[in-house]
């Protein structure tokens, strides 16, 4: 039988494996209905519908894969953190950002999770926006 820490680490690993696979239905099934999403240098969005809208925009504007994933989880399994690189291409201009021309980027990202009932209940992402802007030539 796995420990709470192992279960949570496996959940977060599956979260990113599923993200990379492109199976958005399976990806969203890993989240609670009331998932809280703290966007990078932005506000908090609550609920699966808002997360789905965010994911649709991301899929429209960016082609991304998670690489070099490292996952850490608390002993009680209620929290986790991940560090990884996003290997991406900026494919369609995102509102308020520079024009997309197929720029490639490889950017370090940190993420923090809360887990409830075996699902992701909060995700907070952080990356260096100024570095991303530099990488896409802004």
Phi and psi in radians as a Rosetta constraint file:
Dihedral C 1 N 2 CA 2 C 2 CIRCULARHARMONIC -1.488 0.35
Dihedral N 2 CA 2 C 2 N 3 CIRCULARHARMONIC 2.717 0.35
Dihedral C 2 N 3 CA 3 C 3 CIRCULARHARMONIC -1.419 0.35
Dihedral N 3 CA 3 C 3 N 4 CIRCULARHARMONIC 2.914 0.35
Dihedral C 3 N 4 CA 4 C 4 CIRCULARHARMONIC -1.024 0.35
Dihedral N 4 CA 4 C 4 N 5 CIRCULARHARMONIC -0.714 0.35
Dihedral C 4 N 5 CA 5 C 5 CIRCULARHARMONIC -1.050 0.35
Dihedral N 5 CA 5 C 5 N 6 CIRCULARHARMONIC -0.824 0.35
Dihedral C 5 N 6 CA 6 C 6 CIRCULARHARMONIC -1.109 0.35
Dihedral N 6 CA 6 C 6 N 7 CIRCULARHARMONIC -0.711 0.35
Dihedral C 6 N 7 CA 7 C 7 CIRCULARHARMONIC -1.105 0.35
Dihedral N 7 CA 7 C 7 N 8 CIRCULARHARMONIC -0.738 0.35
Dihedral C 7 N 8 CA 8 C 8 CIRCULARHARMONIC -1.209 0.35
Dihedral N 8 CA 8 C 8 N 9 CIRCULARHARMONIC -0.736 0.35
Dihedral C 8 N 9 CA 9 C 9 CIRCULARHARMONIC -1.061 0.35
Dihedral N 9 CA 9 C 9 N 10 CIRCULARHARMONIC -0.703 0.35
Dihedral C 9 N 10 CA 10 C 10 CIRCULARHARMONIC -1.143 0.35
Dihedral N 10 CA 10 C 10 N 11 CIRCULARHARMONIC -0.695 0.35
Dihedral C 10 N 11 CA 11 C 11 CIRCULARHARMONIC -1.056 0.35
Dihedral N 11 CA 11 C 11 N 12 CIRCULARHARMONIC -0.820 0.35
Dihedral C 11 N 12 CA 12 C 12 CIRCULARHARMONIC -1.152 0.35
Dihedral N 12 CA 12 C 12 N 13 CIRCULARHARMONIC -0.702 0.35
Dihedral C 12 N 13 CA 13 C 13 CIRCULARHARMONIC -1.081 0.35
Dihedral N 13 CA 13 C 13 N 14 CIRCULARHARMONIC -0.761 0.35
Dihedral C 13 N 14 CA 14 C 14 CIRCULARHARMONIC -1.104 0.35
Dihedral N 14 CA 14 C 14 N 15 CIRCULARHARMONIC -0.656 0.35
Dihedral C 14 N 15 CA 15 C 15 CIRCULARHARMONIC -0.936 0.35
Dihedral N 15 CA 15 C 15 N 16 CIRCULARHARMONIC -0.852 0.35
Dihedral C 15 N 16 CA 16 C 16 CIRCULARHARMONIC -1.345 0.35
Dihedral N 16 CA 16 C 16 N 17 CIRCULARHARMONIC -0.607 0.35
Dihedral C 16 N 17 CA 17 C 17 CIRCULARHARMONIC -1.071 0.35
Dihedral N 17 CA 17 C 17 N 18 CIRCULARHARMONIC -0.732 0.35
Dihedral C 17 N 18 CA 18 C 18 CIRCULARHARMONIC -1.225 0.35
Dihedral N 18 CA 18 C 18 N 19 CIRCULARHARMONIC -0.674 0.35
Dihedral C 18 N 19 CA 19 C 19 CIRCULARHARMONIC -0.981 0.35
Dihedral N 19 CA 19 C 19 N 20 CIRCULARHARMONIC -0.858 0.35
Dihedral C 19 N 20 CA 20 C 20 CIRCULARHARMONIC -1.095 0.35
Dihedral N 20 CA 20 C 20 N 21 CIRCULARHARMONIC -0.550 0.35
Dihedral C 20 N 21 CA 21 C 21 CIRCULARHARMONIC -1.237 0.35
Dihedral N 21 CA 21 C 21 N 22 CIRCULARHARMONIC -0.409 0.35
Dihedral C 21 N 22 CA 22 C 22 CIRCULARHARMONIC 1.487 0.35
Dihedral N 22 CA 22 C 22 N 23 CIRCULARHARMONIC 0.006 0.35
Dihedral C 22 N 23 CA 23 C 23 CIRCULARHARMONIC -1.415 0.35
Dihedral N 23 CA 23 C 23 N 24 CIRCULARHARMONIC 1.556 0.35
Dihedral C 23 N 24 CA 24 C 24 CIRCULARHARMONIC -1.202 0.35
Dihedral N 24 CA 24 C 24 N 25 CIRCULARHARMONIC -0.524 0.35
Dihedral C 24 N 25 CA 25 C 25 CIRCULARHARMONIC -1.113 0.35
Dihedral N 25 CA 25 C 25 N 26 CIRCULARHARMONIC -0.817 0.35
Dihedral C 25 N 26 CA 26 C 26 CIRCULARHARMONIC -1.145 0.35
Dihedral N 26 CA 26 C 26 N 27 CIRCULARHARMONIC -0.647 0.35
Dihedral C 26 N 27 CA 27 C 27 CIRCULARHARMONIC -1.096 0.35
Dihedral N 27 CA 27 C 27 N 28 CIRCULARHARMONIC -0.875 0.35
Dihedral C 27 N 28 CA 28 C 28 CIRCULARHARMONIC -1.139 0.35
Dihedral N 28 CA 28 C 28 N 29 CIRCULARHARMONIC -0.481 0.35
Dihedral C 28 N 29 CA 29 C 29 CIRCULARHARMONIC -1.182 0.35
Dihedral N 29 CA 29 C 29 N 30 CIRCULARHARMONIC -0.243 0.35
Dihedral C 29 N 30 CA 30 C 30 CIRCULARHARMONIC -1.454 0.35
Dihedral N 30 CA 30 C 30 N 31 CIRCULARHARMONIC -0.083 0.35
Dihedral C 30 N 31 CA 31 C 31 CIRCULARHARMONIC -1.877 0.35
Dihedral N 31 CA 31 C 31 N 32 CIRCULARHARMONIC 2.605 0.35
Dihedral C 31 N 32 CA 32 C 32 CIRCULARHARMONIC -1.256 0.35
Dihedral N 32 CA 32 C 32 N 33 CIRCULARHARMONIC 2.793 0.35
Dihedral C 32 N 33 CA 33 C 33 CIRCULARHARMONIC -1.059 0.35
Dihedral N 33 CA 33 C 33 N 34 CIRCULARHARMONIC -0.577 0.35
Dihedral C 33 N 34 CA 34 C 34 CIRCULARHARMONIC -1.754 0.35
Dihedral N 34 CA 34 C 34 N 35 CIRCULARHARMONIC 0.465 0.35
Dihedral C 34 N 35 CA 35 C 35 CIRCULARHARMONIC -0.861 0.35
Dihedral N 35 CA 35 C 35 N 36 CIRCULARHARMONIC 2.382 0.35
Dihedral C 35 N 36 CA 36 C 36 CIRCULARHARMONIC -1.814 0.35
Dihedral N 36 CA 36 C 36 N 37 CIRCULARHARMONIC 2.218 0.35
Dihedral C 36 N 37 CA 37 C 37 CIRCULARHARMONIC -2.094 0.35
Dihedral N 37 CA 37 C 37 N 38 CIRCULARHARMONIC 1.938 0.35
Dihedral C 37 N 38 CA 38 C 38 CIRCULARHARMONIC -1.587 0.35
Dihedral N 38 CA 38 C 38 N 39 CIRCULARHARMONIC 1.922 0.35
Dihedral C 38 N 39 CA 39 C 39 CIRCULARHARMONIC -1.374 0.35
Dihedral N 39 CA 39 C 39 N 40 CIRCULARHARMONIC 2.686 0.35
Dihedral C 39 N 40 CA 40 C 40 CIRCULARHARMONIC -1.019 0.35
Dihedral N 40 CA 40 C 40 N 41 CIRCULARHARMONIC 2.149 0.35
Dihedral C 40 N 41 CA 41 C 41 CIRCULARHARMONIC 0.908 0.35
Dihedral N 41 CA 41 C 41 N 42 CIRCULARHARMONIC 0.581 0.35
Dihedral C 41 N 42 CA 42 C 42 CIRCULARHARMONIC -2.422 0.35
Dihedral N 42 CA 42 C 42 N 43 CIRCULARHARMONIC -2.670 0.35
Dihedral C 42 N 43 CA 43 C 43 CIRCULARHARMONIC -1.708 0.35
Dihedral N 43 CA 43 C 43 N 44 CIRCULARHARMONIC -2.882 0.35
Dihedral C 43 N 44 CA 44 C 44 CIRCULARHARMONIC -1.951 0.35
Dihedral N 44 CA 44 C 44 N 45 CIRCULARHARMONIC 2.334 0.35
Dihedral C 44 N 45 CA 45 C 45 CIRCULARHARMONIC -1.951 0.35
Dihedral N 45 CA 45 C 45 N 46 CIRCULARHARMONIC 2.475 0.35
Dihedral C 45 N 46 CA 46 C 46 CIRCULARHARMONIC -2.142 0.35
Dihedral N 46 CA 46 C 46 N 47 CIRCULARHARMONIC 2.299 0.35
Dihedral C 46 N 47 CA 47 C 47 CIRCULARHARMONIC 1.891 0.35
Dihedral N 47 CA 47 C 47 N 48 CIRCULARHARMONIC 2.668 0.35
Dihedral C 47 N 48 CA 48 C 48 CIRCULARHARMONIC -1.083 0.35
Dihedral N 48 CA 48 C 48 N 49 CIRCULARHARMONIC -0.675 0.35
Dihedral C 48 N 49 CA 49 C 49 CIRCULARHARMONIC -1.084 0.35
Dihedral N 49 CA 49 C 49 N 50 CIRCULARHARMONIC -0.739 0.35
Dihedral C 49 N 50 CA 50 C 50 CIRCULARHARMONIC -1.177 0.35
Dihedral N 50 CA 50 C 50 N 51 CIRCULARHARMONIC -0.668 0.35
Dihedral C 50 N 51 CA 51 C 51 CIRCULARHARMONIC -1.146 0.35
Dihedral N 51 CA 51 C 51 N 52 CIRCULARHARMONIC -0.707 0.35
Dihedral C 51 N 52 CA 52 C 52 CIRCULARHARMONIC -1.060 0.35
Dihedral N 52 CA 52 C 52 N 53 CIRCULARHARMONIC -0.743 0.35
Dihedral C 52 N 53 CA 53 C 53 CIRCULARHARMONIC -1.093 0.35
Dihedral N 53 CA 53 C 53 N 54 CIRCULARHARMONIC -0.766 0.35
Dihedral C 53 N 54 CA 54 C 54 CIRCULARHARMONIC -1.035 0.35
Dihedral N 54 CA 54 C 54 N 55 CIRCULARHARMONIC -0.811 0.35
Dihedral C 54 N 55 CA 55 C 55 CIRCULARHARMONIC -1.119 0.35
Dihedral N 55 CA 55 C 55 N 56 CIRCULARHARMONIC -0.685 0.35
Dihedral C 55 N 56 CA 56 C 56 CIRCULARHARMONIC -1.050 0.35
Dihedral N 56 CA 56 C 56 N 57 CIRCULARHARMONIC -0.749 0.35
Dihedral C 56 N 57 CA 57 C 57 CIRCULARHARMONIC -1.132 0.35
Dihedral N 57 CA 57 C 57 N 58 CIRCULARHARMONIC -0.773 0.35
Dihedral C 57 N 58 CA 58 C 58 CIRCULARHARMONIC -1.059 0.35
Dihedral N 58 CA 58 C 58 N 59 CIRCULARHARMONIC -0.768 0.35
Dihedral C 58 N 59 CA 59 C 59 CIRCULARHARMONIC -1.157 0.35
Dihedral N 59 CA 59 C 59 N 60 CIRCULARHARMONIC -0.555 0.35
Dihedral C 59 N 60 CA 60 C 60 CIRCULARHARMONIC -1.256 0.35
Dihedral N 60 CA 60 C 60 N 61 CIRCULARHARMONIC -0.663 0.35
Dihedral C 60 N 61 CA 61 C 61 CIRCULARHARMONIC -1.711 0.35
Dihedral N 61 CA 61 C 61 N 62 CIRCULARHARMONIC -0.384 0.35
Dihedral C 61 N 62 CA 62 C 62 CIRCULARHARMONIC -2.380 0.35
Dihedral N 62 CA 62 C 62 N 63 CIRCULARHARMONIC 2.499 0.35
Dihedral C 62 N 63 CA 63 C 63 CIRCULARHARMONIC -1.968 0.35
Dihedral N 63 CA 63 C 63 N 64 CIRCULARHARMONIC 1.937 0.35
Dihedral C 63 N 64 CA 64 C 64 CIRCULARHARMONIC -2.316 0.35
Dihedral N 64 CA 64 C 64 N 65 CIRCULARHARMONIC 2.597 0.35
Dihedral C 64 N 65 CA 65 C 65 CIRCULARHARMONIC -2.342 0.35
Dihedral N 65 CA 65 C 65 N 66 CIRCULARHARMONIC 2.425 0.35
Dihedral C 65 N 66 CA 66 C 66 CIRCULARHARMONIC -1.445 0.35
Dihedral N 66 CA 66 C 66 N 67 CIRCULARHARMONIC 2.302 0.35
Dihedral C 66 N 67 CA 67 C 67 CIRCULARHARMONIC -2.257 0.35
Dihedral N 67 CA 67 C 67 N 68 CIRCULARHARMONIC 2.704 0.35
Dihedral C 67 N 68 CA 68 C 68 CIRCULARHARMONIC 0.954 0.35
Dihedral N 68 CA 68 C 68 N 69 CIRCULARHARMONIC 0.762 0.35
Dihedral C 68 N 69 CA 69 C 69 CIRCULARHARMONIC -1.196 0.35
Dihedral N 69 CA 69 C 69 N 70 CIRCULARHARMONIC 2.314 0.35
Dihedral C 69 N 70 CA 70 C 70 CIRCULARHARMONIC -2.212 0.35
Dihedral N 70 CA 70 C 70 N 71 CIRCULARHARMONIC 2.263 0.35
Dihedral C 70 N 71 CA 71 C 71 CIRCULARHARMONIC -2.120 0.35
Dihedral N 71 CA 71 C 71 N 72 CIRCULARHARMONIC 2.432 0.35
Dihedral C 71 N 72 CA 72 C 72 CIRCULARHARMONIC -2.277 0.35
Dihedral N 72 CA 72 C 72 N 73 CIRCULARHARMONIC 2.420 0.35
Dihedral C 72 N 73 CA 73 C 73 CIRCULARHARMONIC -2.357 0.35
Dihedral N 73 CA 73 C 73 N 74 CIRCULARHARMONIC 2.619 0.35
Dihedral C 73 N 74 CA 74 C 74 CIRCULARHARMONIC -1.259 0.35
Dihedral N 74 CA 74 C 74 N 75 CIRCULARHARMONIC 2.775 0.35
Dihedral C 74 N 75 CA 75 C 75 CIRCULARHARMONIC -1.009 0.35
Dihedral N 75 CA 75 C 75 N 76 CIRCULARHARMONIC -0.669 0.35
Dihedral C 75 N 76 CA 76 C 76 CIRCULARHARMONIC -1.480 0.35
Dihedral N 76 CA 76 C 76 N 77 CIRCULARHARMONIC -0.063 0.35
Dihedral C 76 N 77 CA 77 C 77 CIRCULARHARMONIC 1.328 0.35
Dihedral N 77 CA 77 C 77 N 78 CIRCULARHARMONIC 0.145 0.35
Dihedral C 77 N 78 CA 78 C 78 CIRCULARHARMONIC -1.532 0.35
Dihedral N 78 CA 78 C 78 N 79 CIRCULARHARMONIC -0.279 0.35
Dihedral C 78 N 79 CA 79 C 79 CIRCULARHARMONIC -2.415 0.35
Dihedral N 79 CA 79 C 79 N 80 CIRCULARHARMONIC 2.668 0.35
Dihedral C 79 N 80 CA 80 C 80 CIRCULARHARMONIC -2.639 0.35
Dihedral N 80 CA 80 C 80 N 81 CIRCULARHARMONIC 2.856 0.35
Dihedral C 80 N 81 CA 81 C 81 CIRCULARHARMONIC -2.418 0.35
Dihedral N 81 CA 81 C 81 N 82 CIRCULARHARMONIC 2.676 0.35
Dihedral C 81 N 82 CA 82 C 82 CIRCULARHARMONIC -2.435 0.35
Dihedral N 82 CA 82 C 82 N 83 CIRCULARHARMONIC 2.546 0.35
Dihedral C 82 N 83 CA 83 C 83 CIRCULARHARMONIC -2.248 0.35
Dihedral N 83 CA 83 C 83 N 84 CIRCULARHARMONIC 2.425 0.35
Dihedral C 83 N 84 CA 84 C 84 CIRCULARHARMONIC -2.857 0.35
Dihedral N 84 CA 84 C 84 N 85 CIRCULARHARMONIC 3.105 0.35
Dihedral C 84 N 85 CA 85 C 85 CIRCULARHARMONIC -2.009 0.35
Dihedral N 85 CA 85 C 85 N 86 CIRCULARHARMONIC 2.484 0.35
Dihedral C 85 N 86 CA 86 C 86 CIRCULARHARMONIC -1.709 0.35
Dihedral N 86 CA 86 C 86 N 87 CIRCULARHARMONIC 2.113 0.35
Dihedral C 86 N 87 CA 87 C 87 CIRCULARHARMONIC -1.731 0.35
Dihedral N 87 CA 87 C 87 N 88 CIRCULARHARMONIC 1.849 0.35
Dihedral C 87 N 88 CA 88 C 88 CIRCULARHARMONIC -2.348 0.35
Dihedral N 88 CA 88 C 88 N 89 CIRCULARHARMONIC 2.925 0.35
Dihedral C 88 N 89 CA 89 C 89 CIRCULARHARMONIC -2.317 0.35
Dihedral N 89 CA 89 C 89 N 90 CIRCULARHARMONIC 2.291 0.35
Dihedral C 89 N 90 CA 90 C 90 CIRCULARHARMONIC -1.543 0.35
Dihedral N 90 CA 90 C 90 N 91 CIRCULARHARMONIC 1.810 0.35
Dihedral C 90 N 91 CA 91 C 91 CIRCULARHARMONIC -1.755 0.35
Dihedral N 91 CA 91 C 91 N 92 CIRCULARHARMONIC -0.429 0.35
Dihedral C 91 N 92 CA 92 C 92 CIRCULARHARMONIC -2.570 0.35
Dihedral N 92 CA 92 C 92 N 93 CIRCULARHARMONIC 2.362 0.35
Dihedral C 92 N 93 CA 93 C 93 CIRCULARHARMONIC -1.017 0.35
Dihedral N 93 CA 93 C 93 N 94 CIRCULARHARMONIC 2.214 0.35
Dihedral C 93 N 94 CA 94 C 94 CIRCULARHARMONIC -1.609 0.35
Dihedral N 94 CA 94 C 94 N 95 CIRCULARHARMONIC 2.413 0.35
Dihedral C 94 N 95 CA 95 C 95 CIRCULARHARMONIC -0.920 0.35
Dihedral N 95 CA 95 C 95 N 96 CIRCULARHARMONIC 2.254 0.35
Dihedral C 95 N 96 CA 96 C 96 CIRCULARHARMONIC 1.449 0.35
Dihedral N 96 CA 96 C 96 N 97 CIRCULARHARMONIC 0.045 0.35
Dihedral C 96 N 97 CA 97 C 97 CIRCULARHARMONIC -2.067 0.35
Dihedral N 97 CA 97 C 97 N 98 CIRCULARHARMONIC 2.930 0.35
Dihedral C 97 N 98 CA 98 C 98 CIRCULARHARMONIC -1.040 0.35
Dihedral N 98 CA 98 C 98 N 99 CIRCULARHARMONIC 2.849 0.35
Dihedral C 98 N 99 CA 99 C 99 CIRCULARHARMONIC -1.119 0.35
Dihedral N 99 CA 99 C 99 N 100 CIRCULARHARMONIC 2.379 0.35
Dihedral C 99 N 100 CA 100 C 100 CIRCULARHARMONIC -1.494 0.35
Dihedral N 100 CA 100 C 100 N 101 CIRCULARHARMONIC 2.299 0.35
Dihedral C 100 N 101 CA 101 C 101 CIRCULARHARMONIC -2.355 0.35
Dihedral N 101 CA 101 C 101 N 102 CIRCULARHARMONIC 0.484 0.35
Dihedral C 101 N 102 CA 102 C 102 CIRCULARHARMONIC 1.431 0.35
Dihedral N 102 CA 102 C 102 N 103 CIRCULARHARMONIC 0.399 0.35
Dihedral C 102 N 103 CA 103 C 103 CIRCULARHARMONIC -1.086 0.35
Dihedral N 103 CA 103 C 103 N 104 CIRCULARHARMONIC 2.443 0.35
Dihedral C 103 N 104 CA 104 C 104 CIRCULARHARMONIC -1.689 0.35
Dihedral N 104 CA 104 C 104 N 105 CIRCULARHARMONIC 2.615 0.35
Dihedral C 104 N 105 CA 105 C 105 CIRCULARHARMONIC -2.639 0.35
Dihedral N 105 CA 105 C 105 N 106 CIRCULARHARMONIC 2.675 0.35
Dihedral C 105 N 106 CA 106 C 106 CIRCULARHARMONIC -2.385 0.35
Dihedral N 106 CA 106 C 106 N 107 CIRCULARHARMONIC 1.877 0.35
Dihedral C 106 N 107 CA 107 C 107 CIRCULARHARMONIC -2.284 0.35
Dihedral N 107 CA 107 C 107 N 108 CIRCULARHARMONIC 2.346 0.35
Dihedral C 107 N 108 CA 108 C 108 CIRCULARHARMONIC -1.258 0.35
Dihedral N 108 CA 108 C 108 N 109 CIRCULARHARMONIC 2.405 0.35
Dihedral C 108 N 109 CA 109 C 109 CIRCULARHARMONIC -2.343 0.35
Dihedral N 109 CA 109 C 109 N 110 CIRCULARHARMONIC 2.513 0.35
Dihedral C 109 N 110 CA 110 C 110 CIRCULARHARMONIC -2.063 0.35
Dihedral N 110 CA 110 C 110 N 111 CIRCULARHARMONIC 2.544 0.35
Dihedral C 110 N 111 CA 111 C 111 CIRCULARHARMONIC -2.463 0.35
Dihedral N 111 CA 111 C 111 N 112 CIRCULARHARMONIC 2.557 0.35
Dihedral C 111 N 112 CA 112 C 112 CIRCULARHARMONIC -2.229 0.35
Dihedral N 112 CA 112 C 112 N 113 CIRCULARHARMONIC 2.446 0.35
Dihedral C 112 N 113 CA 113 C 113 CIRCULARHARMONIC -2.241 0.35
Dihedral N 113 CA 113 C 113 N 114 CIRCULARHARMONIC 2.590 0.35
Dihedral C 113 N 114 CA 114 C 114 CIRCULARHARMONIC -2.038 0.35
Dihedral N 114 CA 114 C 114 N 115 CIRCULARHARMONIC 2.476 0.35
Dihedral C 114 N 115 CA 115 C 115 CIRCULARHARMONIC -2.135 0.35
Dihedral N 115 CA 115 C 115 N 116 CIRCULARHARMONIC 2.386 0.35
Dihedral C 115 N 116 CA 116 C 116 CIRCULARHARMONIC -2.434 0.35
Dihedral N 116 CA 116 C 116 N 117 CIRCULARHARMONIC 2.296 0.35
Dihedral C 116 N 117 CA 117 C 117 CIRCULARHARMONIC 0.911 0.35
Dihedral N 117 CA 117 C 117 N 118 CIRCULARHARMONIC 0.668 0.35
Dihedral C 117 N 118 CA 118 C 118 CIRCULARHARMONIC 1.335 0.35
Dihedral N 118 CA 118 C 118 N 119 CIRCULARHARMONIC 0.224 0.35
Dihedral C 118 N 119 CA 119 C 119 CIRCULARHARMONIC -2.283 0.35
Dihedral N 119 CA 119 C 119 N 120 CIRCULARHARMONIC 2.797 0.35
Dihedral C 119 N 120 CA 120 C 120 CIRCULARHARMONIC -1.277 0.35
Dihedral N 120 CA 120 C 120 N 121 CIRCULARHARMONIC 2.143 0.35
Dihedral C 120 N 121 CA 121 C 121 CIRCULARHARMONIC -1.874 0.35
Dihedral N 121 CA 121 C 121 N 122 CIRCULARHARMONIC -0.378 0.35
Dihedral C 121 N 122 CA 122 C 122 CIRCULARHARMONIC -2.614 0.35
Dihedral N 122 CA 122 C 122 N 123 CIRCULARHARMONIC 2.412 0.35
Dihedral C 122 N 123 CA 123 C 123 CIRCULARHARMONIC -2.312 0.35
Dihedral N 123 CA 123 C 123 N 124 CIRCULARHARMONIC 2.234 0.35
Dihedral C 123 N 124 CA 124 C 124 CIRCULARHARMONIC -2.108 0.35
Dihedral N 124 CA 124 C 124 N 125 CIRCULARHARMONIC 2.118 0.35
Dihedral C 124 N 125 CA 125 C 125 CIRCULARHARMONIC -1.861 0.35
Dihedral N 125 CA 125 C 125 N 126 CIRCULARHARMONIC 2.525 0.35
Dihedral C 125 N 126 CA 126 C 126 CIRCULARHARMONIC -2.448 0.35
Dihedral N 126 CA 126 C 126 N 127 CIRCULARHARMONIC 2.310 0.35
Dihedral C 126 N 127 CA 127 C 127 CIRCULARHARMONIC -2.547 0.35
Dihedral N 127 CA 127 C 127 N 128 CIRCULARHARMONIC 2.855 0.35
Dihedral C 127 N 128 CA 128 C 128 CIRCULARHARMONIC -1.463 0.35
Dihedral N 128 CA 128 C 128 N 129 CIRCULARHARMONIC 1.748 0.35
Dihedral C 128 N 129 CA 129 C 129 CIRCULARHARMONIC -1.045 0.35
Dihedral N 129 CA 129 C 129 N 130 CIRCULARHARMONIC -0.688 0.35
Dihedral C 129 N 130 CA 130 C 130 CIRCULARHARMONIC -1.097 0.35
Dihedral N 130 CA 130 C 130 N 131 CIRCULARHARMONIC -0.642 0.35
Dihedral C 130 N 131 CA 131 C 131 CIRCULARHARMONIC -1.175 0.35
Dihedral N 131 CA 131 C 131 N 132 CIRCULARHARMONIC -0.737 0.35
Dihedral C 131 N 132 CA 132 C 132 CIRCULARHARMONIC -1.052 0.35
Dihedral N 132 CA 132 C 132 N 133 CIRCULARHARMONIC -0.785 0.35
Dihedral C 132 N 133 CA 133 C 133 CIRCULARHARMONIC -1.041 0.35
Dihedral N 133 CA 133 C 133 N 134 CIRCULARHARMONIC -0.710 0.35
Dihedral C 133 N 134 CA 134 C 134 CIRCULARHARMONIC -1.103 0.35
Dihedral N 134 CA 134 C 134 N 135 CIRCULARHARMONIC -0.744 0.35
Dihedral C 134 N 135 CA 135 C 135 CIRCULARHARMONIC -1.154 0.35
Dihedral N 135 CA 135 C 135 N 136 CIRCULARHARMONIC -0.546 0.35
Dihedral C 135 N 136 CA 136 C 136 CIRCULARHARMONIC -1.613 0.35
Dihedral N 136 CA 136 C 136 N 137 CIRCULARHARMONIC 0.101 0.35
Dihedral C 136 N 137 CA 137 C 137 CIRCULARHARMONIC 1.405 0.35
Dihedral N 137 CA 137 C 137 N 138 CIRCULARHARMONIC 0.464 0.35
